[in-house]
């Protein structure tokens, strides 16, 4: 923090954000509401290699493009690379958030195991995990499938798949 006292709440959310859609915007808006006017919203962005390994396919947009789009969003103050890949504790130690904000769709899954932390680990760092309402009816997968169905095949070649 460079010795400068932090004002407001520091909110962290993370993900791939491959095809930015209204569900992502709603999530980032909720993060901004929680951060408040003097707070900050930090997005931990997954890198291309991790996405390809984790999702078994490369992202449609590369890291630099996804980071640029997020950085342009008025609800986002900072974009950082999720340098720990599966182990989110590494980026969380760097960001030092007060809150981690995720969609309520994760309430049905084991988010703690996914991110490789425990409630005890969060408590030791005074980090609160908040679930915000998931936006129904939209997902990156649905957008990607619709684009593949409706676009010429050579237009939607994923990053790294071109010869």
Secondary structure, 3 states (H helix, E strand, C coil): CCCCCCCCCEEEEEECCCCCCHHHHHHHHHHHHHHCCCCEEEEEECCHHHHHHHHCCCCCCCHHHHHHHHHHCCCCCEEEECCCCCCCHHHHHHHCCCEEEEEHHHHHCCHHHHHCCCHHHHHHCCCEEEEECCCCCCCHHHHHHHHHHHCCHHHCCCCCCCC
